[in-house]
């Protein structure tokens, strides 16, 4: 009788279609100069993704608000996917104090700041931050948390910590002194 592992192994990793709202506000500096200040407005989970995660989905930007204080842009066509090799990072995300989703953004001359990746993998997000990309985070929605928890339970097992075996500091030839001279030859 099969134990079900074939079903889990053959199951594709879950993914969600995601919409991201990015806000632009301007800070007025000395001399009347305006400095752009970007922030994450909201993250909208639009349901389980029917798309593949091979990058075939096109991101689209739509301006949804424009006022003197703020401009808001909705980015669609993003996918939040889970991968088996991210198990350890997902596990740490789940057991940490704050379960978060990370939105990785890059600056573009035409579009301003726009999201390029949505992930639950803290290590992946920090790799982008080290490359000077902008990272926003928001609380993980309950549906994503439940799906990620199930995914981690099915695909990840923490490694058992192994005790190191102590090395013998002295052998029979060295006597009781750890730094005794040993005969050559």
Buried (B, 14 or more C-beta within 10 A) or exposed (E): EEEEEEEEEEEEBBBBBBBBBBBBBBEEEEEEEEEEEBEBBEBEBEEEBEEEBEEEBEEEBEEEEEEEEBBBBBBBBBBBBBBEEBBBBBBEBBEEEEBBBBBBBBEEEEEBBBBBBBBBBBEBBEEBEEEEBBBBBBEBBEEBBEBBBEBBEBBBEEEEEEEEEEEEEEEEEBEEEEEEEEEEE
